[in-house]
């Protein structure tokens, strides 16, 4: 999904910076998060590659994947894994590639067209909300990226789908926290720049906004931070930025209700998170 941006960013990172990346970048990931072990590793790796290719096909970090393409990818992935009983309740399949199984569930959510099925999904499905919250708040984002699963890219797709389906029936200005002129001006600048593909405009607006961020919209501040993270060329600064941004999420996102809201906002938050975090997938 963000292949162009990631290619540019990696090209701009000096070789010595990659070689001197923080030791934490090399830290072990939680229990085979990359799903590279076990009897069905080949199938899960194929699913992972398909999902990454799926997001690349969107043509940018702020665009939804073609719905038919997405549905076909989900069906093919389920069929391949189920053919080797990777989704069964057999003893040897329990606990295998939990991240992959979660991804299939999340991609299925992007295919929901009924407002009642997507509006409060995470509030109504705590078994899905809990691991998603854990990934966002507790798992180091570098480790998540190095697993190879484009977690934030999938959340961005959920965000686009929730926004598309629910926009006609919600007060989105209130959800986005457009509580005053400063926030509204920044939101409009970001929206216009995003529509025009103007990354420099988005970066400049975010830098100005963060100099004295107004209160009223935590999503505006998180978006500005994520934007700055995505354009940071220094690998050490990017790593520190990840830690700071994740800590900020811990202050804002504490319940499944807040997760549903955060995934409904119009701010380009999740797209920038995908760009800022997923670049570390190439530093394994």
C-alpha positions, -999 to +999 in steps of 0.1 A: +000+000+000+027+024+009+054+009-013+063+041-031+067+061+002+087+032+018+110+029-012+117+067-010+122+067+027+146+037+027+165+052-002+170+083+019+182+065+050+220+063+049+236+029+050+255+036+081+223+045+099+208+012+091+239-006+103+238+013+135+201+008+143+192+005+180+197-029+195+160-029+202+155-032+164+171-066+166+152-077+196+133-110+194+096-107+185+069-123+206+064-160+199+068-165+162+048-133+153+061-136+118+046-172+115+079-185+100+078-217+121+055-247+123+041-272+097+020-246+080+046-218+078+046-219+039+009-212+038+010-184+063+040-168+046+020-169+013-009-152+031+014-125+045+029-118+011-006-117-005-018-091+021+013-069+016+007-071-022-029-063-016-021-031+002+005-021-024-022-024-050-041+006-034-016+030-050-009+050-018-013+050+019-046+070+019-066+050-006-088+019-001-081-014-018-104-024-045-133-042-028-134-071-053-097-076-051-099-076-013-127-101-011-109-124-035-077-122-014-095-130+018-113-160+003-081-174-013-062-170+020-089-188+040-090-216+015-053-221+014-049-222+052-080-242+058-068-268+033-040-277+056-063-274+087-046-242+098-079-228+110-090-260+128-093-266+165-068-295+163-042-295+190-013-288+167-032-258+151-042-241+184-020-211+189-004-213+155+000-180+137-024-160+159-014-129+141-023-144+107-057-155+120-063-121+134-054-105+101-079-127+082-106-116+107-097-079+103-097-081+065-131-097+067-143-066+086-133-044+056-159-063+035-188-054+057-213-031+040-240-029+067-237+000+092-250-021+120-222-047+114-193-022+114-203+008+136-195-008+170-177-039+158-149-039+184-173-031+212-194-060+202-165-084+196-141-083+226-123-114+214-111-093+184-108-060+202-085-073+229-056-085+206-059-054+184-056-032+215-026-053+227-009-049+193-015-011+193-006-004+230+017-032+242+037-048+214+067-027+203+058-013+169+093-022+155+088-058+164+053-057+149+068-043+116+096-069+116+070-096+117+062-087+081+024-083+088+013-048+077-009-043+108-014-005+105-021-009+068-050-032+076-063-008+103-062+020+077-084-001+054-109-006+082-108+031+088-117+038+052-145+013+052-160+025+085-158+061+073-174+053+040-203+033+054-210+054+085-204+090+072-240+097+061-253+090+096-227+105+119-216+139+130-181+135+117-170+170+128-177+160+164-160+126+160-129+143+145-129+168+173-131+199+152-138+219+183-121+252+174-106+272+145-071+259+150-080+223+148-105+229+119-079+248+099-053+220+103-079+194+094-088+213+062-051+218+053-045+181+057-076+170+038-068+193+008-031+183+008-040+146+010-064+149-019-037+167-040-010+142-030+009+170-014+031+153+012+052+185+018+020+205+025+009+178+050+043+178+067+045+216+069+010+219+083+018+192+109+050+208+120+032+242+125+004+225+144+027+207+168+044+239+178+013+247+199-013+220+195-048+232+205-069+211+228-100+193+216-089+166+192-064+140+203-067+125+168-054+158+153-023+157+176-017+120+169-020+126+132+005+154+133+029+132+153+024+103+129+030+127+099+063+139+114+073+103+121+066+092+085+089+119+071+118+114+096+149+103+077+171+096+108+166+060+119+174+067+155+149+096+156+123+075+139+128+048+165+124+073+193+094+088+176+077+054+175+081+050+212+067+085+219+038+080+196+029+046+210+030+061+245+006+089+233-018+062+220-018+046+255-032+079+268-059+082+242-070+046+234-081+027+265-114+010+256-130-008+227-154+021+223-125+045+218-110+020+193-142+021+172-141+059+173-105+061+164-111+039+134-139+061+122-122+095+121-114+112+088-079+122+099-052+104+078-038+089+110-037+053+102-023+058+067+006+078+082+011+051+109+014+025+082+041+046+064+060+054+096+060+019+111+061-004+082+095+010+070+110-011+098+098-043+081+129-040+058+154-037+087+152-074+097 
